[in-house]
Amino acid sequence: MLISVYIPFLVTVALAVLAPPMAHRLPPRPAAVALACAALVTAAGWAGSLALLAFTGVAQIPQIAEEGRWSVSALRSQDPVSAVVAAVSTLVLAVCVVSLGVAAVRQGRHLLRARRECAELPGHTELAVLDDDVPLAFALPGTPGRIVVSRGMLRHLGDAEREALLAHERAHLRGRHHVFQSVWRLTAALNPLLRPVAVAGNFVLERWADEEAAARVGDRRVVAHAVGRAALASAGSSRPAALAATGGVVPQRVRALLAPPPARRSLPLLVGGLLLAVCCASLANAASDSDRLLDSAQWALCTEHPDTTPVASTDRNDAPGHGRDGCCADPSRPKHGEWHF
């Protein structure tokens, strides 16, 4: 546990460093899926490691130890985690959980507001054209979603560029990109180290929509011109739109569209998958070590007080670390149904 419990933290740092270059070099669609999976796994690893570190301190509270039926002195003597680390982990975990709850409420309100606005738009077709001189173009998630474009935006674009713009926004809806955004926002709220992943993920979503629009229109330069002109036209707009054709770093998107499509690369995905596997394995190993530590502390309590019945159970053989006679079993002996060679 001393080493393995900290590995998820290191994997998170590695992901935060590697996410931006991966977002620019990989094809956007697999990059988006990879970043979403990586954010979920590392956020869970981050929370799990903090919980294990915090529990080593919480378990030494006499009232908790009395409920858990383990020896505080034995746990304190065998615990490889210092009290300062356990206290800091407890505080950080509490702050992260509160941050996640606040972010979840905000994200829920954001999606509900988008769906309500989608339902209030005029007409029943996929495209809603606003009689507004302010250049706007964005997608609203819903059932189904709607594409919103203002007349001011349409006046700045030619026919081919309008088609590219609509194909871009349609790609946002078809790919359910708001779900990816929700994943990155919530995981970044739980683990602040994942904020670079959320930024890289938003850029990847815009690149994903750009590439699908280029495939639909059949001309990458037309899409590049549409993105550039839409960004220039809406530069003075004060309305934020998450799934908009003008989102992301526009100059980098234009350069990517003027270049050939990104080549498929398997090595970065394999390396990322290996890091996530290491994260999961290390967390499982740390949890197993923590369980053995508690078993040892329970055995120590039974040794100190042999007449104590640690767990009230109708079938004591089902209680971990306890025998049929109500006394703790030696944790070094095989449990029922287990064989050690």
C-alpha positions as CSV (number, residue, x, y, z in Angstrom):
1,M,0.0,0.0,0.0
2,L,2.9,2.4,0.8
3,I,3.7,2.7,-2.9
4,S,0.7,1.4,-4.9
5,V,-1.7,3.9,-3.2
6,Y,0.2,6.8,-4.7
7,I,0.4,5.5,-8.3
8,P,-3.1,6.8,-9.3
9,F,-1.8,10.3,-8.5
10,L,1.2,9.8,-10.7
11,V,-1.0,8.5,-13.6
12,T,-3.3,11.5,-13.2
13,V,-0.3,13.9,-13.6
14,A,1.0,11.9,-16.6
15,L,-2.5,12.2,-18.2
16,A,-2.7,15.9,-17.6
17,V,0.7,16.3,-19.3
18,L,0.0,14.0,-22.2
19,A,-3.6,15.0,-23.0
20,P,-2.9,18.3,-24.9
21,P,-0.4,16.8,-27.3
22,M,-2.5,13.8,-27.8
23,A,-5.5,16.0,-28.6
24,H,-3.6,17.7,-31.4
25,R,-2.0,14.6,-32.9
26,L,-4.6,11.9,-32.8
27,P,-7.7,11.6,-34.9
28,P,-10.3,13.6,-32.9
29,R,-13.0,10.9,-32.5
30,P,-10.8,8.2,-30.9
31,A,-9.0,10.9,-29.0
32,A,-12.3,12.1,-27.5
33,V,-13.3,8.6,-26.5
34,A,-9.8,7.9,-25.0
35,L,-9.8,11.2,-23.0
36,A,-13.3,10.5,-21.6
37,C,-12.3,7.0,-20.5
38,A,-9.0,8.2,-19.1
39,A,-10.8,11.0,-17.2
40,L,-13.3,8.5,-15.6
41,V,-10.6,6.0,-14.6
42,T,-8.2,8.5,-13.2
43,A,-10.9,10.4,-11.3
44,A,-12.0,7.1,-9.7
45,G,-8.4,6.2,-8.9
46,W,-7.8,9.7,-7.4
47,A,-10.9,9.4,-5.2
48,G,-10.1,5.8,-4.2
49,S,-6.5,6.6,-3.2
50,L,-7.6,9.5,-1.2
51,A,-10.3,7.4,0.5
52,L,-7.7,4.7,1.4
53,L,-5.3,7.2,2.8
54,A,-8.0,9.0,4.7
55,F,-9.3,5.7,6.1
56,T,-6.0,4.8,7.7
57,G,-6.4,7.9,9.9
58,V,-10.2,7.6,10.5
59,A,-9.8,3.9,11.4
60,Q,-7.6,4.9,14.4
61,I,-10.4,7.0,16.0
62,P,-11.4,5.0,19.1
63,Q,-15.1,5.1,18.4
64,I,-14.6,3.9,14.8
65,A,-12.3,1.1,16.0
66,E,-14.8,0.0,18.5
67,E,-17.5,-0.3,15.8
68,G,-15.1,-2.1,13.5
69,R,-13.8,-4.4,16.2
70,W,-10.1,-3.8,15.6
71,S,-7.2,-2.8,17.8
72,V,-6.2,0.9,17.5
73,S,-2.7,0.3,18.9
74,A,-2.1,-2.6,16.4
75,L,-3.4,-0.5,13.5
76,R,-1.3,2.5,14.5
77,S,1.9,0.4,14.8
78,Q,1.4,-1.2,11.4
79,D,0.0,1.7,9.5
80,P,2.5,2.9,6.8
81,V,0.7,6.2,6.4
82,S,1.5,9.2,8.6
83,A,-1.2,11.0,10.5
84,V,-0.5,14.2,8.5
85,V,-1.0,12.5,5.2
86,A,-4.2,10.8,6.4
87,A,-5.5,14.2,7.7
88,V,-4.7,16.0,4.5
89,S,-6.2,13.3,2.4
90,T,-9.4,13.4,4.4
91,L,-9.6,17.2,3.9
92,V,-8.9,17.0,0.1
93,L,-11.4,14.2,-0.4
94,A,-14.1,16.2,1.4
95,V,-13.4,19.3,-0.7
96,C,-13.4,17.2,-3.9
97,V,-16.7,15.5,-3.1
98,V,-18.3,18.9,-2.4
99,S,-16.9,20.3,-5.6
100,L,-18.3,17.3,-7.5
101,G,-21.7,17.8,-6.0
102,V,-21.8,21.5,-6.9
103,A,-20.6,20.8,-10.5
104,A,-23.2,18.1,-10.9
105,V,-26.0,20.5,-9.8
106,R,-24.7,23.1,-12.2
107,Q,-24.3,20.7,-15.1
108,G,-27.8,19.4,-14.5
109,R,-29.2,22.9,-14.5
110,H,-27.2,23.7,-17.7
111,L,-28.7,20.7,-19.5
112,L,-32.2,21.4,-18.3
113,R,-31.9,25.0,-19.4
114,A,-30.6,23.9,-22.8
115,R,-33.5,21.5,-23.3
116,R,-36.0,24.1,-22.2
117,E,-34.6,26.6,-24.6
118,C,-34.6,24.0,-27.3
119,A,-38.3,23.3,-26.8
120,E,-39.1,27.1,-26.8
121,L,-37.5,27.7,-30.2
122,P,-39.8,28.5,-33.1
123,G,-40.6,25.8,-35.6
124,H,-40.3,22.0,-35.4
125,T,-37.4,21.3,-37.8
126,E,-33.8,20.6,-36.8
127,L,-32.7,24.1,-37.9
128,A,-34.0,27.2,-36.1
129,V,-33.1,30.5,-37.7
130,L,-33.2,33.5,-35.3
131,D,-34.2,36.9,-36.7
132,D,-31.1,38.4,-35.0
133,D,-28.3,40.5,-36.5
134,V,-25.9,39.2,-33.9
135,P,-23.9,36.4,-35.5
136,L,-24.7,33.2,-33.7
137,A,-24.4,29.5,-34.5
138,F,-24.6,26.7,-31.9
139,A,-26.3,23.3,-31.2
140,L,-28.7,22.7,-28.3
141,P,-28.9,19.2,-26.9
142,G,-32.5,17.8,-26.6
143,T,-34.8,15.1,-27.7
144,P,-34.2,15.8,-30.5
145,G,-31.6,18.5,-30.4
146,R,-31.8,21.7,-32.5
147,I,-29.3,23.7,-34.5
148,V,-29.6,27.5,-33.9
149,V,-28.3,30.0,-36.4
150,S,-29.0,33.7,-36.6
151,R,-29.6,35.6,-39.8
152,G,-26.6,37.7,-38.9
153,M,-24.3,34.7,-39.1
154,L,-25.9,33.5,-42.4
155,R,-25.2,36.8,-44.0
156,H,-21.4,36.4,-43.4
157,L,-21.2,33.0,-45.1
158,G,-21.5,31.7,-48.6
159,D,-23.7,28.8,-49.6
160,A,-20.9,26.2,-49.3
161,E,-19.8,27.6,-46.0
162,R,-23.3,27.6,-44.6
163,E,-23.5,23.9,-45.5
164,A,-20.2,23.3,-43.7
165,L,-21.5,25.2,-40.6
166,L,-24.7,23.2,-40.4
167,A,-22.7,19.9,-40.9
168,H,-20.4,21.0,-38.0
169,E,-23.3,21.6,-35.7
170,R,-25.1,18.5,-36.8
171,A,-22.0,16.5,-35.9
172,H,-22.2,17.9,-32.4
173,L,-25.7,16.6,-32.0
174,R,-25.1,13.2,-33.7
175,G,-22.0,12.5,-31.6
176,R,-23.8,13.6,-28.3
177,H,-20.8,15.8,-27.5
178,H,-22.6,17.3,-24.5
179,V,-22.2,13.9,-22.8
180,F,-18.4,14.1,-23.3
181,Q,-18.4,17.7,-21.9
182,S,-20.4,16.6,-18.9
183,V,-17.9,13.8,-18.2
184,W,-14.9,16.2,-18.4
185,R,-16.5,18.9,-16.3
186,L,-17.5,16.4,-13.5
187,T,-14.2,14.6,-13.4
188,A,-12.3,17.9,-13.4
189,A,-14.5,19.0,-10.4
190,L,-13.6,15.8,-8.5
191,N,-9.9,15.9,-9.5
192,P,-8.5,19.4,-10.3
193,L,-5.5,17.9,-12.0
194,L,-7.8,16.8,-14.8
195,R,-8.6,20.4,-15.9
196,P,-6.1,20.2,-18.8
197,V,-7.9,17.1,-19.9
198,A,-11.2,19.0,-20.0
199,V,-9.6,21.8,-22.0
200,A,-8.0,19.3,-24.5
201,G,-11.3,17.4,-24.7
202,N,-13.3,20.5,-25.7
203,F,-10.8,21.2,-28.5
204,V,-11.1,17.6,-29.6
205,L,-14.9,17.8,-29.9
206,E,-14.6,20.9,-32.2
207,R,-12.0,19.0,-34.3
208,W,-14.3,16.0,-34.4
209,A,-17.2,18.1,-35.7
210,D,-14.8,19.8,-38.2
211,E,-13.6,16.5,-39.6
212,E,-17.2,15.2,-40.0
213,A,-18.2,18.5,-41.7
214,A,-15.2,18.2,-44.1
215,A,-16.2,14.6,-44.9
216,R,-19.8,15.8,-45.5
217,V,-18.9,18.8,-47.7
218,G,-16.0,17.1,-49.4
219,D,-13.6,20.1,-49.2
220,R,-11.5,20.8,-46.1
221,R,-10.7,24.3,-47.2
222,V,-14.4,25.2,-47.3
223,V,-14.8,24.1,-43.7
224,A,-11.7,26.0,-42.7
225,H,-13.0,29.2,-44.3
226,A,-16.4,28.6,-42.6
227,V,-14.8,28.2,-39.2
228,G,-12.6,31.3,-39.7
229,R,-15.3,33.5,-41.0
230,A,-17.8,32.4,-38.3
231,A,-15.2,33.1,-35.6
232,L,-14.5,36.6,-37.0
233,A,-18.2,37.4,-37.3
234,S,-19.0,36.3,-33.8
235,A,-15.9,37.8,-32.2
236,G,-18.0,40.6,-30.5
237,S,-20.9,38.3,-29.4
238,S,-21.3,38.1,-25.7
239,R,-23.4,34.9,-25.7
240,P,-21.4,31.8,-24.7
241,A,-22.2,28.7,-26.6
242,A,-20.5,25.4,-25.6
243,L,-21.2,23.5,-28.8
244,A,-20.5,26.2,-31.3
245,A,-18.7,26.3,-34.6
246,T,-16.5,29.1,-33.1
247,G,-15.5,27.1,-30.0
248,G,-12.0,25.9,-29.3
249,V,-8.7,27.4,-30.5
250,V,-9.8,28.6,-33.9
251,P,-6.4,29.2,-35.5
252,Q,-5.3,25.6,-34.6
253,R,-8.5,24.2,-36.0
254,V,-8.1,26.1,-39.3
255,R,-4.4,24.9,-39.6
256,A,-5.6,21.3,-39.0
257,L,-8.3,21.6,-41.7
258,L,-5.8,23.1,-44.2
259,A,-3.5,20.1,-43.5
260,P,-4.2,16.4,-44.5
261,P,-6.5,14.4,-42.1
262,P,-4.6,13.2,-39.0
263,A,-3.1,9.7,-39.4
264,R,-4.2,6.9,-37.2
265,R,-1.8,6.2,-34.4
266,S,-2.1,3.1,-32.1
267,L,1.0,3.6,-29.9
268,P,-0.4,6.6,-27.9
269,L,-3.7,4.7,-27.2
270,L,-1.8,1.6,-26.2
271,V,0.4,3.6,-23.8
272,G,-2.6,5.3,-22.4
273,G,-4.4,2.0,-21.9
274,L,-1.4,0.6,-20.1
275,L,-1.3,3.6,-17.7
276,L,-4.9,3.2,-16.9
277,A,-4.4,-0.6,-16.3
278,V,-1.5,0.2,-13.9
279,C,-3.8,2.8,-12.2
280,C,-6.5,0.2,-11.6
281,A,-4.1,-2.6,-10.6
282,S,-2.3,-0.4,-8.1
283,L,-5.6,0.8,-6.5
284,A,-6.8,-2.8,-6.2
285,N,-3.5,-3.8,-4.6
286,A,-3.7,-0.9,-2.2
287,A,-7.3,-1.9,-1.2
288,S,-6.1,-5.5,-0.7
289,D,-3.3,-4.3,1.6
290,S,-5.7,-2.1,3.5
291,D,-8.0,-5.1,4.0
292,R,-5.1,-7.2,5.3
293,L,-4.1,-4.4,7.6
294,L,-7.6,-4.4,9.2
295,D,-7.7,-8.2,9.4
296,S,-4.4,-8.1,11.3
297,A,-5.8,-5.4,13.6
298,Q,-8.9,-7.5,14.3
299,W,-6.7,-10.5,15.1
300,A,-4.7,-8.4,17.5
301,L,-7.9,-7.3,19.3
302,C,-8.9,-10.9,19.7
303,T,-5.5,-11.8,21.0
304,E,-5.6,-9.0,23.5
305,H,-9.3,-9.9,24.5
306,P,-9.9,-13.5,23.7
307,D,-13.4,-13.5,25.3
308,T,-14.5,-10.7,23.0
309,T,-16.9,-11.6,20.2
310,P,-16.0,-9.1,17.4
311,V,-19.0,-9.5,15.1
312,A,-22.5,-10.6,16.0
313,S,-23.6,-13.0,13.2
314,T,-25.8,-16.0,12.9
315,D,-23.2,-17.6,10.7
316,R,-19.8,-16.5,12.1
317,N,-18.0,-18.4,9.3
318,D,-19.3,-15.7,6.9
319,A,-17.7,-12.9,8.8
320,P,-14.2,-12.1,7.4
321,G,-11.4,-13.1,9.7
322,H,-13.7,-14.9,12.3
323,G,-14.1,-18.5,13.1
324,R,-17.1,-20.6,13.9
325,D,-16.5,-20.3,17.7
326,G,-16.9,-16.5,17.7
327,C,-13.1,-15.8,18.1
328,C,-11.1,-14.3,15.4
329,A,-9.3,-16.6,13.1
330,D,-5.6,-16.1,12.4
331,P,-5.5,-13.9,9.2
332,S,-2.4,-15.9,8.0
333,R,-4.5,-19.1,7.8
334,P,-6.6,-19.8,4.7
335,K,-10.2,-18.8,4.9
336,H,-13.0,-21.3,4.2
337,G,-12.9,-22.3,0.6
338,E,-9.4,-20.9,0.0
339,W,-6.2,-23.0,-0.6
340,H,-2.7,-21.6,-0.5
341,F,0.2,-23.5,-2.1
